[in-house]
Structures are given as C-alpha cells and as structure tokens.
Amino acid sequence: MRDSLSLASPPAGRGNCSGTEQSGRTEEVAPGCLRTWAPSSLESLGLGAMAKSSSLNVRVVEGRALPAKDVSGSSDPYCIVKVDDEVVARTATVWRSLSPFWGEEYTVHLPLDFHHLAFYVLDEDTVGHDDIIGKISLSKESITADPRGIDSWINLSRVDPDAEVQGEIYLAVQMLEDGRGRYVRCHVLKARDLAPRDISGTSDPFARVFWGSQSLETSTIKKTRFPHWDEVLELREMPGAPSPLRVELWDWDMVGKNDFLGMVEFTPKVLQQNPPNGWFRLLPFTRAEEDSGGNLGALRLKVRLIEDRVLPSQCYQPLRELLMASVLGPAEGPRLPLLPPVLAQEDVSSPLAVLEELTLGDCRQDLATKLVKLFLGQGLAGPFLDYLTRPDPNTLFRSNSLASKSMEQFMKLVGMPYLHEVLKPVINRVYEEKKYIELDPCKMDLSRSKRISFKGTPSEEHVREASLGLLTGYLGPIVDAIVGSVRRCPPAMRLAFKQLRRRVEERFPQAEHKDVKYLATSGFLFLRFFAPAILTPKLFDLRDQHADPQTSRSLLLLAKAVQSIGNLGQQLGQGKELWMAPLHPFLLHSISRVRDFLDELVDVGGEEEAGGPARALVPPSVTVREGYLLKRKEEPGSLATRFAFKKRYFWLSGETLSYSKSPEWQVRSSIPVSHIRAVERVDEGAFQLPHVMQVVTQDSSGTLHTTYLQCKNVNELNQWLSALRKASAPNPDKLAACHPGAFRGVRWTCCLQAERSAVGCSRTHSAVTLGDWSDPLDPDAETQMVYRQLLLGRDQLRIKFLEESYMDTSPEADTGKDTSATEGAYPDALAQQREAATHLLEVLADLDQAHEEFQRQERGKLVPGPLWP
C-alpha cells in the first residue's frame, strides 16, 4: 500500500511524489514488473525507500602483442571477466593469434557494493592447465572517474598470487584497560569465501593478529574456505606511539611457505573511537602497481558503470504522462508556415524532441532501449516509433538517429523468439557440418578443399561449384523460413512496419520511388536483424560460442547474401565483390518472393497496439531457456559422484523449471518458480565437478530442498544462473545466505558444520544477473534514465523557449522587420510551446527536489516530520 504523504504540494496537473509503505523486499510497480528495494532509513519516515540499481557495461574488444605460450610461437587466448572474484563471463578462444579480436559485450546487473572488475587473459591448452598470460584490475573508483567510462588500451600486468585475495572476515575488537595498562581483545569469529590455495579447491586457513611488536595466531582449520574459529586473542600495548591493528589470513602448507589469503588493518583512531565489529573485506598487501611495460601485451576495453537511485513510482508519474502525451498528441494537422524553422517542427518542446536533439553516441542506444521498454510497458510502442518517423522518415536511414536505434532495439526486445524460430535450425546446421565454402578466388585455399573431390586437388571451378551448392543449400531454407514466417512474426512488429510503410509512402509518393516502401522495412528486418544474427549468432543467443574461422567465413557469405536480398538486389554486380556473381540468379529469384512477403507482413488489421500494455517482454508461460543439464539424484546413497548425475532436458519459463529424459519425452517433472529461494554456484570441491549450481526451493511446510545441476561450461552456467534469478526475482523470502558446498556424509563440505539445517555460510548473489533482451520491464528505472538525459538539456530548453531573447531568432529579426505582426500571426503556437516547455521544466524541478530530499533524509540530515512548511 502506498501512503498519501507527498514530498511536495505541486500545482494542479503536475502530480505529486508520494511515499511508499513497504511490507516486504519487493514492490509491484506495474503488472508483472517488480523491483527489489534496498533498505533505507526513509522507511522509518513513512517515505518508503529508493531502489538502487547498478549495471556494468563491459566490452572486451581485442588484444595486441600478447606473448607466445605455445611451441608453435603463438597462443590461443581467451578472457575471463570477474566482478569481485565472481566469474561473470568467458570470451571465446581465438586460436593461433597474438592479436586476437573478440568484440564481445556483456551487461552485468550488480549490487551497489561491488568493489572491482578484473580481466584475466589465458592461453588455452588441450593438455594440462591453461597458462595465465596476465590480468587487468579496475577498481570501482577508476571506472567512475570519468562519467563516460573507460575506452582505451590497457597493458596487462603479471598475476601476483599475494594480490589474488578474496573473501571477508568477521571480527569483534575491544580496547580495554586494567591495572597493567591497555590491551586489545580481538575476537576472531569466522571467515567466508576465501581464495582456494590447495589443489583440492580449498585452503587450510589460520589468522595472525599483529599489534605493535606483538602477534598471536589462531588454530588452523583444515580443508575449508569458510572457517569458524571463535577464538579470542588478547595483546598488550607496548611503550611507544599507538599502533594499528592488523589481521592477516594465511593458508597453512606442510611443505613450502604458507600462502597469503588477505588482510585487514585498523588505525589507532578507529580502534579508539569506533572499534571494529562485523564483516570486513580482505585486502592484498599494499604495494605499488607493477607495470609490465607492455611486455605482456594489452587489451582494448570499454567499461561503463551506470548507478542510479530510483524514487518511488508516484514521483515519475508526471514525467511518464508527458512522455505518453508526446506520442498521443495530434498526429496530423497542418504545419504553421509563418513559424520560424525551429517552431515549424512538431512538438519541439516535448521531452522526446529534447532527447532526440541532445543524446549522442553510446548513450543514444541505451536511451533507445529504455524508451522502447517504457512505451512497450504502456502498450504504446507503435505510436512511439511512429512519432519518431513522423517529421521525416529519412531519419530511419541514418544509422545513429534515435529513430533507427529505437527500431533496432524494438526488434530485439520483441522479436528475439521469432528470430530464433526462423534462423536457429539453419545456423545449427552450419555450425555442426563445418563445410568449407569460398567464392572469392583470392581467399580460396585448395589444400583445405580436398574433401570436396576424390579426384586429386580440385580446381577453383570445382571449389566454386561446390561452394555455390552448399551456399544455396543453406540460403534456400533461410529464405523459405523467412517468407513463410508472416504468421509467426509478433503482431507488434507487423504493426510497426505497417505504420512505417504508411509514413514512407506519404513522403515518397512518386512512381520512381516505389521500392522505397520495401527498402524501409527490409532495411531493418534483413539488414539490421536477420543478417547481423547470421553473421554473429552468439550475440543474438543463437549459439553459446563464437564460430571457428572456417564457419565464420561461411556465415559471412550467408550474411552478405541475405543483405543483398534485403537491398532488393540494387547493388548486385557493383562494387568489389564481383565474385558473388554465381549467386545472383538465386538472389534475384528470392527478391520477388521477399517483396510478396513484405506486402503480406504489413497486411495486418487494426490500429491498436497488439496485446495491449505489456506485462512483461516474455509472457510467463513462454520458455526463456532450455537445454541439457546433468541433474543430481535426490538421494544418491553410496553411488559414486559421476553416477549420481543424470542427463536431463530442462525448460525454464516464468512459471516452472521442468525437465524430462529428452525433449520428446512426454512425462515431465517440474519445480514451481515461485518456490525458488536461491540460485547459487557450488564449489568444485563439493562433488569434484566443475560448473555446478544449486536451486534451493521451499515447500508449503517451510522445508528447504536443494537441486544440484551441472552445466557444460562457465558461460552456460552463468546464463542459467542469470535466467533462474530473473525468473524468481519477484519471490518473497529470498535467502540471504546459503552453503556453496554440499552436505555429504555427516557435514557440509564448505564450512564443515555437522548440522544439515545449519545457516548458510556464504552470501547469496540474487542481484547479479546478465542483461539481455529478456530483462523484465521496470518503468521507474526506465523513466529515471530519461529524466537524467533531460537534465542535460534543461538549460538549453529554458533559453530556447522562456527567455526574452528567444523572439530574436524569428525570420523578421534577421531581416530587420517589425516582429509584432509576426507575433500576432502565431501567438497561440508560441504560447502552447512555451506552456509545454514550462510544464516540462516544472516536472524536472519536482524530480530534482524529490531526489535531493530523499538523499538528504537518507544521510540522516533531516529529522522525521514535514519536509516543507
């Protein structure tokens, strides 16, 4: 329930920002759209709390000058991306290259308290362990130093084992005094998530406490990363200046030196005024950052952190109403010929017009995604896209315009299941068959084509004919699937294409432009949707891994062909790729079929948004992820671990996680998604198996059950973790801690506790997910980003419409004519635009004030009571 306390008493029509009364950790801000709220002192004030959102956009572009790790004089490099020592992504391996190109991009949703991001470059070996080449570590502070983020080449550094620390320690420290003087009592309770230093995947940790010249040690706990000491160490103060207290953790080794696990240190001032009591993050020894001088190579990285605090939903209602009014206003109507050019545009003072003018670069794509999702949630995506193309459909043909970016993101958000249904069967064939295909004589490798013919080395003509047959063998099913997919294309996409064609026909009615109406649609559907997905299937979730070089070349040729079809053959026989000529007859035949397909695609009735307001991008009953996993039997008994895991086919929707022996198997078992309380990784040592996760559920009696699932690689593990966490995000009573091990025999393998019901020893990570097209709708977070972008243009908007000097921009001012007559010719238009600009500025001011008040109260600077007199 929302209470009625408002942050302000705005003028009529501007809405207000009411507080939020929370009964749990989540709030339904729109049907099917939930947000997790971070704790805040504001709740005690009856104002609710701000949701805190944080996402990290990471692009691993390429590497250069990497050292050779193989006897061949090359390397097989790949990257591991870690956030606070949690692996969130692994790039593909680029074989036999010292200057690899990856071009892989990830969005990671994070809790606000993350500390650092690390990139490890390794050389993959088929035998033995992979070789570590180097690493790059970026602190949260270095990432946020520039609001635009990081976009540069960064040298790799050597991996120092003493710097590879992780985990936390729980301490309770007291400063005491008796007749013998002062002493410190350090209660070392426990630690969690320590780095594994032993080959078994665990450590043998002990703590060493230093104060001045004295030191004491705890006992050593064997084979665990989650030790429980519960030991009290007392150290006497020695003469001299006050000393800091330092606690170091070490892994005990029977042979050789002990391994460093991390440390914490507290200054004398902290010890005296605020003695430590709680969990503390372990840090490496302080030392200067070692610069390899480029000897280990470098990575080109793009990293940007987006952090924001989202107000309660009522605060955004006035801005949302303005945005909706922008696209629902009078669509048609005469232009005012007497207006200056800046006024002759429709809605130049609307929020969307301001955003179009001000947003540039990478922010434009992010903004386009947020706007599309916001209007999808309101059932107005079609009118929104129509609004962007209404003044000039040519904006669609400019690749970086807000209109074109919005259409691209709209297709990805709405059409990904459709894309998978159309392309996935053929893409899978290309990957699995690994045929050699080449039409370009300059790139033809006859030695790799011997398999095509058993009559000796084939000629170029033989390779060309065989390649042509293979290409048409793949292209035929692709074209058949596309032209036969009209009924499977999402209605919202069909309606958007229908509106686009109408606008283009209005703008280009001449007979010589008859193809433009087809090109406008095919330019998006073929050139910016189908062709890119064929070229890089991994980026569209069609495959889990990038293709090998030979398969990549086949996909490139297929993408070029689909692009030519999308261009309606206008560039066939032109340019530098004349070697594509053998494929032209097939392409020309396909183009006529595509024209018929495009005509049928836009033949959709009704002007309303198909399906009405979207409750979510993916309906709860739709499968969002599926595939084979290995499932551990509920009670394997004495079976060896390898026999306890059985292969099963899984389906995940917003309602159930179901599985059976195979996709065709009729009998399925299922786990309700609403029962899920945690989805976490499992330590490799628990079953001596990699890539294992656990799904913790709670039945009606309150009993917890754990299902263990093994994935085939780290990327599949991350994708399943992310999908399950998103699906279960609205669930109440999520677990704050769980066991990353398993209860085997008489104890937990992680913390060695003997009670099966013991509280979990590691924090859960429900907030860590990978961003993709299936992310849930969040209208408040989306409106918050729009608000931030509008703030950038507030001053410009004020100058343009509200200051007196504005009238000097009229044509009459330029020619020296009297402006009074012109002012009288369009006073209503000027008044309306000034009124709209004033209204927008007032809404932004209200949001500004709301943010300031919430943040001030969150810092405890205001006492409970009225915010304003």
N, C-alpha and C positions, 0 to 999 in steps of 0.2 A: 504494500500500500504506500502510495505517495502521500505525504502530508501537505498541508496547504501553506506552509511557511515559505515566503518568497524572499529572494535576495534583493529585490528592488520593487518599486511600485512604478512600472513603466507606463508611459502613455497608452491610451486605448489603442488596440490594434497591434501593439508591439509584443504582446505576450509577456510572460514572466519566467523566472528560473526558480522553480520550487525545489525544496529539499526532497530527500528520499529516505523513507524509513525502511531499513533492511531487516529482514528476518533470517537471512542466510547469507551465503557467499555469492550467490548469483542473482541476477535480476533480468526479467524478460522485458527487453526494451522495445521489442516488436515481436509479432507472432513468429516463433521459430528462431529468434535471434537473441542470444543470451550473452551476458558479459560477466566475467569474474571481477569482483571488486576487491581492491586491496584495502586492508584495514586502515582506518583513519580516525583521528581524534574528532573529526567533524561529525561522526555518527553520534557522539555524545551530545552534540549541539542540536540534534534533530535535523541536520542538513544532509544526511547521507554522506557518501564518500565519492571521491573521484576515482574512476577506473584508470589504471596505469597501464599503458601499452608501450611495448618496446619491440622493434623489429630491426634485424640486421640484414642489409642487402650486401651480398658478397659475390664478386665475380672474379674467378681465377682465370685470367686472360691467357697468359703464356709465360714461358721461361726462356732464358738465354744463358749461354756459356756455362752449362752445367758440367760438372766433371764426369769423366768416363768411369763407370764402375764395372764394366764387363770386359772380358779379354778381347772382345771384338773392337774395342776402342770407342764404344758408345754406351748408352744407358737406356733403360726402359722406365722412364719417370712417371710417377703419379703423385697426387697431392692428397693429404689428409687434412681436413679442416676441423679444428677443435674449438669449442666455446667452453671456457672454464674446465678444460680437461675432459669434456664430453665430446666424443666424435659425432659430428653432425653431418658430415659429407665426405665422400671419397670420389675424386675425379677418375675418369677413365685412364688407363695406362696408354701412353704414347710410345709405341715400340721403336727402338733403334733411333733415338733422337736426343741430341744435346740442346736443342732449341724447340721444345715441344709447344704446341698450341692446343689449349683445352677449350677456352671460351665457355666455361660452364658457370652458371649463375644460380645462386641459392638465396632464398629469403628465409630467415630463421626468426620465428617469434620467440621472445625471451622474457624472463622475469627482469625487472629493473635492476636487480642487484648483481648482474653479471660483471666480471672484472676484466677478462682479457680474451683475445682471439688469437689463435696460433695456426700457422700453416706449416706442415711438415712435408718435405719432398723426399720421396723414397724411390729406390730402384728395385723394380720387381724382379725376383729370381724364381725360376721354376723349381729349383732345388735349394733347400735351406731357407734361412730367414732373409727377408728383404733388407737391402742396405740403406741406411739413413744417409741422405746427402746433406741436408741442412734444414733450418727452420727460420720462420719469421714470427715474431711475437709482437702483437699490438695491444697496448693497454686501452681500456675504455676511454681514458683521458686523451690519448693520442688520436683516437678515431674521431672524437667530438671536438678536437681543437679547431677544425675547420668545419663550418656547417655543411659544406658541400661534400665532406668526407675525404677519403684518400683515393687518389687516382695517379699512381706512379709506379716506377720500377723501384724495388727494394731488394737490397743484397741479402742473400741467405747467410745465416750465422751458424757456427758449429753448435751441435747439440751437447750441452753440458749436463751430465747426469745430476749434478748437485743443484741445478736450476729447474729440473723437471720434478717439481713438488706439487702436491695437490692435497686436498682434504682439509679438515678442521679439527681442532682440539677443544675440549670443554675443561675450563679452569675456574676455580674459585679461590681468589687470593685475598688475604687479610694482612694488614700491617698492625702488629701488636707490640706491646711493651710490658716488661716485667722488671724485677729488681736488677737483672743483669743487663738490661738495655733493650733496644728494639730488635725485633726479629720478624721475618716474613713467613707466613704459613701459606703454602701453595698446595691446594687440593687438586691433584691431577685425577680427574674422573674417567674420561674416555676420549677416544678419537674416532673419526669416521672418514671413509673414502680415501684412505692413504694410498700412496702410489705402490703398485706391486713391484717389489725388487727381486723376488725369487722366481726361479723358473716355474714354480707351481702356480704363479699368478697371485701369490700372497706375500706377506712380509712377516718378520719377527720383531715387532716394534717395542722399543722402550723409550722413556723420556728422561732427559737430563736437564736439571734446573740449575741455572747459574745466577748468583747474586754477589757482586763484587768478586773476591778471590775464592769464593766457596762454590761447591757444586755437589749435588746429590742426584741419584738415579732411582728410577722406579724398577720394578721387576720387568722381565721380558715376557711378552705374551706371544706364543708361537703360532705361526700359520694363520694370520688374520690381518685384514685391513681395517678392522673395526674393534680395536682392543678396548677392554674395560679394566682399568687399573683400580680406581677408587682408593688411591694412596695419598697420604698427607705427608709432605716434606717440609721441614722447618729449617730455615737458615738464619744465622745470627748476623747482625750488622757489624761490619768491621770498621775500625777507625778510618777516617778519610772522607772524601766527598761522597755524597749519595750516589748509589749505583743503580743502573737499570736492571730489571729482572728479565732474564732470557730463558725461554723453554725451547729445547731442541728435541726433535724426534729422530731416532736412528733405527735402522734395520740391522739387527744383530746377525753376524755371519760367523760360523765356526771357523772357516778358512778365509784368510784375507781380511781386508779392512771392512769396517761397518759402512753401510750405505746411508747417506743423508736423506731424511724424509721431509724436512721442513722445520721452521722455527717461528716463534712469535716473541716480541720484545716489548716491554713496557717501561716508559721513562719514570724517573723518581717522582715527577709531578703527578703522573697518572696514578702511581701506586699510593700516593698520599691522599689525593683528592677524590679519586674515583676508582677504587680497587677493582680489577677485572673480575667479572663473574658472568660466564656464559660461553658461547661458542666463538672461536676465533679462527680466522683463515690462516693457514700455514703459508709462510713466505720463504723464498730462497735466501741464501746469504746475500747481503748487499755487496755488489761488485760492479765495476764498470762494464758496460755492454761491449762485448768483444766484436770488433768489426773485422770480417773476413777479407775486406778489401776487394770483394768481388771474386775471390778465388773459388768460391763455391757456387758462383752463378747468381742469378737474380730472378725474381718473379715480378710480373706486372699484375698489380692487384687493383681492384676497385672495391672500396668498402665504404658503406654509409650507414650510420646508426640513426634511426628515427625513434625518438622518445617523445611521448606526449602524455598528458593527463586529461582524461575525458570527463567532462562535467555530467551531472545527472541529465536525463533525457529531455526534461522540460526546457532546459536552457537553450537547446538547439532548435526548438520548435519554430520560433520566428524565422530563423535563417532557412530552415527547411521549407517553410511556407513560401519564402521569397524565391527560392530556387525552383520550386514547383510552379509558382506563378509565372516564372520566366518562360517556361515551355508551354504553359496552358493559356497564355495570353492570346490575343487575336493574331492568328497565324497569317491571315491575308490582310488585304487592305491597301489603299493607295499610299505610295510614298509621298512625302511632302516636298515638292520641288523647290520651294523657297528656302528650305533649311540649308544651313552650311553643310559641307560634306560630313563633318563629324556627327551632325544631328540627323542626317539623312539615313543613317543606319538605324535599323530597328533595335530597340532595347539596348542602346549603347551604355546605359547606366545600370543595367541589370547585373546581378552577381556573375552570371555566366559570361556576359560580354567583358567584364573586367578580368575574369580569369583567362579568357582567350587572349587578351592583349598582354597580360603580364607574365604568364607562365612560359618558361623556356626550358630547353634541354631535358635532362633526365626527369626533372620534376613533372614535365608535361605528361609523360607516360604514367607515372604514379597517380597524378591527379585524374587522368582519364579513367584509370581503373576504379578509383574511389567514386567518381561521379557516376560511372555506369552502374556500379553496385548500389549506390544510393537510389538512383532512379529505378533500377530493377526492383528494389525492395518496395517502392511505391507504385509499381505497375506502370511506370511511365518511361521505360527505356526507349520505346519507339518515338514518342513525341520529343524526347531529349535529343536523339540522333537527328530527327527531322529539323529541330530548332538549329542545330549546328550547321546544317547544309542549306537552310532556308535563304540566307542572304546571297550565297554564292556557292553552288555545287562544286566549283573548281577547287574549293578548299580540300575536298576529298582527295584530289590528285596530288596534293602536297604532302609528302610522307610524314612531315613533322608537325602538321597542324593538329589542333585539338580535335577537330572533326575526324581526321583519319586515325589518330591514336585511339579515340573513343570507339570507333567502329572495329578496330583490330581487337581491342580488349573485350568489347561486347561479344565478338565471335568466339573468343577463347572462353569467356565465362559461361556463355550459353551453349556453345556448340561443341565442347570437347567430347562428350559421349557420342555425338553424331560423327565427329571426325574419326574417333576410334572405330566405330562400326563400319565406316566406309573404307578406311585405309589399312587397318591393322592386319587383315588376312594377307594382303599382298606384301606389306612390309615384313611380316614374319617370314614369308617365303624367300624374300631377297636375303635376309639375314641367314637363314638356315641353309639355303642352296649354295651361297658363296660362289656364284658363277663369275667367270672373267668376261667383262663386257667393255668394249672400247671401239669407238668410231673414229676418233682423232688419230690419223696416221702418225702424227708427231709423238703421240704418247703410247702407241701400240708396242707391246712387248711380246714378240712372237715366241720367245722361250717360255713364257708363262701360259701360252695358249696351246701347248702340245696336246693337252687333254681333249681339245676340240676335234682333233683329227688323228687317226692312227696311220696315216699315210705319210709319215715324215713331218718335217717342220711345215706348218701351214703358211700360206701366203697371206699378205694383207687382205686380199679379196676374201679368202676363206674366213679370216677372223671377222671382217666386216659383216659378211653374210650371217655368220653365227651370232654375232653380237646383235645384229638387227632382229633376228628371230627371237632372241632372248628378251630384248627390249620390248618388242611388240607383244611378247607373251606376258610381260608384266603390265604394260600400259593398257592392253585390252581389258583385263579385269578391273583396273583402276577406273578407266573411263566408264565401263559398264556399271560399276558400283556408284559412281558419281551421278550419272544421268538417270539411274534408277532409284535415286535416294530422295526424291521430292517429298514423299510422304513421311520420311524419317527425319527430314530437316526440321528443327524446332520451329514451331509456329511464330515465335517472337522474331527469329532471324528472317523468316519469309516476309513477315510484315515490314520489317525494317528495310529489306531490299525492295519491297513494293513502293514504299514511300520514297526511297532513293531514286528509283526509276522515274517516278512522277516528277520529282524536282528536276531531274536531268532533262526530261522531255520538255518541261516548261522552259528551261534555259536554252536548250538546243533543238528548236522545233524544225530546223531546216532539214531537207531530204538528204543533203550531203553529210549530215551528222547522224544518220540513222543507226550507226554502230555504237555511238557513244552510250546509249542506254544499256547496251550489253556490256560494254567495257567497264562501266561504272560498277556493275555488280561483279563481273568476273575478275576485275582488278582486285577486289577484296577476297572473294571466295577462292579463287585459284591462285593469285599471285601472293596473297598475304596470309593464306590459311592452309590450303592443300599443299602447295609447292614447298613452303618452309617446313611443314611437318614431314614431307617425304625426304627433304634434304637432311634434317636433323631430328630423327624420330625421338631421341632421348629427351629433347627439350619440350616435347609435346606428350610425354609419358607413354609413347607408343612402344618404347623399349627401355630396359633398365640400364643398358650400356651403350656407349657410342660404338659405331661400326668400325671394323678394321679398315685399313686403307683401300683394299680392293672393293669391299662392299660400299664404302663411302663413295667411290668413283661411280659405281652402278647407281647409287641413289642420286648422285649429282646429275647424271644423264637423264634419269627419270624425272627429276625436278625441272630440268630445262625443258623437257618435252611438255610437261603439264603447264609450265609457264607459257610456252608458245601457244598451247591450246587456249589458255586464259587470255592471251593477247589477240585471239581470233585470227592468228596467222599473219598479222600485219607486218611482222618483221622477218618472215620466212625468206631465206635467200639473201638476206642482208647481213652486214657485219662481218666478223672474222670467223664465224663458225659455220663455214660452208660445208664442212664435213658432216653436218647434221642432215644434209640433203636427202640421203636414202630414207630418212624417217618422214620426210614431208608428205608423201601420199597418205600415210596413216594419219598424220596430224590434220590434214585438210579434211579427210573423211570424218574425223572426230569433231571438228569445229561445227559442222552443220548439226550434229547431234547435241552439242553443247548449247547452241542457240535455242533449240527447242526446249532443252532442259531449263534454261534461264527464263524463257517465256512461261513455262509451267510453274516454275518456282515462285514467281510473283503473282500467280493467279490464285490469290488467297482472299477469301471474303471477310468482310468486317473491318472496322477501323479501330476496334477496341484492342487493348493490349491482351494478347493471348494469355489466358490463365489468370489474369488479374494480378494484383500485388503479389510479389514472390515472397513466400515464407522462408525460402532458402534457395540457394542456387541449385542444390541437389535435393529432390524430394526424399523423405526418409526411407521409402521403400526401394529406392534405386541403389544398385550395387556401386560402391565407390572404389572398392579394391577387391581383387580376387587372385588366387594363385595357390600353388602347392606350398605347404609348410610341413615340418615334422612336428608332430604333437606327442608329448609325453603321456604315457598311460597314467590314469589316476593313481593307481596303487601298483607300481611295477613289481613290488616284492623283491625277490632276490635276482631278478633279471639284470644282466649287465646293462650299463647305460645305453650302449649302442642299440640294444634290442628293445629298450623301453620307449624309444621314439619311433612313431609310425607315420608314414607319409599320408597326408590327408589334403583334400582340396578345400580351401576356405573361401567364403564370400562375406564381405562386410558391407552392411548398409547402415542407415541411421537408426535401424530398429534392432537388428540382430547380427551376431557373428556366428555364422553357421558353417558346418563342414560335413564332408562325406568322404568315402574312399576314392571317388573320382568325380569329375564334373557331370558324368552321365548317371551317376548313382542316384536312385530315386529317394532313398531313405537318408535324411539329414538330421544331425544333431545341431542344437543351437544354444547360444548364450545370449540372453537379452542384453542389449547395450545399456539399458537403464540400470542394470545390476553392477556395472563395472565401477570399481572404486579406485583402481590404479593400473597403469600400464608402464612397466619399467624394464630396463635391461637386467640381465642376470650375469653375474661374474662367470668368466670362462671356467674357473676352477670348480664351480658348483657341480657340473656334470662332465668336466674336461672336454667341453664342446664350445666352439665359438658361435657368436651371433644368436644367442638365446634371449628371449624376452618372456615376461610373465604378465598374465592378465588376471588381476585379483578381483573377484566378484563377491557379492554379499547376497545371501538368500533371504527369504522372508523372516527367518528366525534370527537373523543377525550374524550367522556364521560365515566366516570368510573362507573362500576356496580359491586355489591358485592353479591356473592352467599354464603350462610351460610349452613354448613354441620355438622352434629353431628355424631361422632363415638361412638362405644360401650365401649371403654376403652382407657387408655392413650397410650398403645402400638400401638393400631390400629391408633390412632390419629398421633403419631409420624411417623408411616410408610406411611400414606397418605401424611402428610406434606413433608416428605423426597422425596417421589416419584414425587409429583407435582413440588417441587422445582427443582429436577434434570431435569424433562421433560421441564420445562420452563427456564432453565439456560441460553440458548443462546439468549433469548428475549432481545431486546433493551428497553431502557426507563423504567427499573425496578424502583418501588417506593422505596425511602429511608425511608419513614415513612408512617404509616397508623394508623387507630383507632382500638384498641383492643376491643372496645365496639361496640354498635350498635346505630344507630340513631332511637330513639323511642320517639314518641310524638313530642316534639319540641327541643330536644337536644340530644347530644351524651351521652351515659351512662358512658363513660370513663372519658372524660375531661370536660363534662358539657357545651361544646360550643354549641351555638344555630344555627350555620350555617351548613347545611348539607355538604357544599363544603369546610369546614374548613380543613386546612392541618392536616395530621395525627399527633397524639401526642406521638406515640411510634415508636422506630426504628424497621425496618423490619429485618428479620433474614434469608435472602435468602441463605447465605453461610453455614447455619447449616443444615447438612444432615447426614443421617445414611449411612455408607459404606456397600455395599453388592455387589453381583455378577453383578448387572446391572449398576454399576457405569460407566459413559462414558469413552471412551478411551481418554487418554491425553498423547500423545507420548513424549512431552517435559518433563513433570513431571516424567514420567517413565524413561526416559534417564537420568534425573538428579539424581535419586536414584542409577542407575547403575554407574554413574560417582562417586558418593560418596563411593560406595563399592570398586571401582577400586583404589581410592586413598589409601585405606588401604594396597593395595599390590604393590604400586608403587616402594617402596624401594627394596622389595624382587625381583621384576621383573628386576630392574636395576642391582642388584647384580648377578642375575642368568644368564643374557644374555649379559651384556655390559661390566662388569669388567674383567680385565685380568685373575683374579684368577679363572674365570669360567672354563677354559680349564683343571684345575687341577682335575675336577670332572670326567674326562674321565676314562674308564677302564684301559688305558695304564698308567695313572698316578698312579693308585693303584698298578700296578704290576711292576712299575719302568721302563717300556718300553719307548722308544722314542715316543713322541706324533706327531712328524712331519709327519710320514707316515699316521697316522690315520687322521690328519688334512687334508691331501691331499685326503683322500678317500671320505670325505663328506664335502668339502668346500662349495658347493652350498647350502646344507641343513643348515649349520651353518650360512651362510650369509643371507639366507632367513629368518631364525628365528631372527637373530639379527636385520635385517631390519624391521621385523614386530614389534619387541619389541620397537625399536626406534620410529617407527611411532606412536604406541600406547602412548608412553611416551610424544611425542610431542603434540598429541591431548589432553592429560590430562593437559599438561602445558598451552596450549591455553585456556582451560576452566578455569583453575586456575586463569590465568591472567584476563580473562573476568570477573570472579566473583569479583576479587579484585578491578578492575576498576569501575565496576558498584556500588559496595558497597561504595567505596571512593567518587564517584560522588554523590551518594545518600545522603551521610553525608555532602555534600556541601563543600568538601575539594578541589575540582577541579573547576576551572572556565571554562565556555564554550570555546571550542576551540579544537584543535587537541589533541588526547590522547597521542600520541607519536610523536616525531620529525620525 
